[in-house]
Amino acid sequence: MNVLNNPNLGSQQTLTRDDKEYGTFPHVIIINDPQMKFKGQRTICFDEFTKQAAPADIDLREKDIPRILITK
């Protein structure tokens, strides 16, 4: 997710998958969405969230990307 209205929340990342580069985005975060509420949505709005620690088995390509859980 590229967070535009809260630039302090994310970090700049170049996103790639299968060796294909999709671009560099200035405010990237990972949203924990276990119920897949936001699957397929191009944009979402949220106000309340908690920052989460990186898991121990994190993919090294994601180590500098902040993670959040939307609480409302």
N, C-alpha and C positions, 0 to 999 in steps of 0.2 A: 504494500500500500504506500503510495506517495502522499504524505500529509502536507497539504499546502497552507492551511491556516494556522499551523502551530509549528513553525520551523525549528524550534528548540527540541521537538520531540524526536525527530528522525535524524538519520545520517546519510550523507551522499554515498550512493552505491551505483555501480554499473551492473546491471542485471543481465545474466546470460543463462541459457539452458541448452544443453546438447551442443555446446561450443558455438551457439548463435547469440550474438549480442543484441539485446533489445533496447539499449539506450542507457544513459546515465540520468539518474533522478536525484534531486537535491535533498529530499526529506523522506527517506524510506523507513518504514517500520514493519514488523511482522505482527499480525493480529491473531491471537489465539481464538479460534472460532470452532470449537469441537462439535457444535451442533449444526455447523454449516449454514448459519442464518444468513450470511452475506455472500454465499456462493453465487457466482455469476453476475453480481452487481458491479457496475463500473464505478460508481461512487457511493459512499455511505457518509452519514453524519452521526457524530457521537460527541457527548460532552463528558461523560464520566468513564474513567478507565483506571486501571492499576498497572504500574510497570512491573514486569516480571524479570526474574533472573534468567540467564541463559542456561539451558539444560546441560548436563554433564556430557552428553553424547552429541553435542552440537556439530553440525556440518561446518567445517572451517570457512567455507565461503560466506556463512551467515554470522560469523563470530562478532562482527562490529555492528550488526543491525539490532536496534532496540526492539524489545517485545512487549506487547501490552495485551491486557484482557479487558474488553469492553464490559462495563458493569451495568449499563442501562441502555 
